[in-house]
Amino acid sequence: MRRLLARFVDDECGATAIEYAIIAGGLSILIVTAVSGIGSTLSTKFDDVSSSLK
C-alpha cells in the first residue's frame, strides 16, 4: 500500500494537460472580457452616429 501511494504521488502524467487547460481557461476569460468591452464601446459609438444622423 505504501509503494502504491508513493507511486501515485510521484506520477506526473496528467500534470502537463492540466497546466495547459488552466492556461487555456485563463486566456479564454481574457478574450471574452476584451471582446465584451470592445462590443460595448462599439455599440455606444454606433448609437451616437445613428442619433447624429437623424
TABEL-V934607 format. One line per field, one symbol per residue. ss: DSSP state (a for helix, b for strand, c for the rest). psi: psi as a letter, one per 40 degrees, with the letter a starting at -180 (. if undefined). A space follows every 10 residues. Layout:
BEGIN
ss->???
psi->???
END
This chain:
BEGIN
ss->caaaaaaaaa ccccaaaaaa aaaaaaaaaa aaaaaaaaaa aaaaaaaaaa aaac
psi->ddddddddde hfdedddddd dddddddddd dddddddddd dddddddddd dde.
END
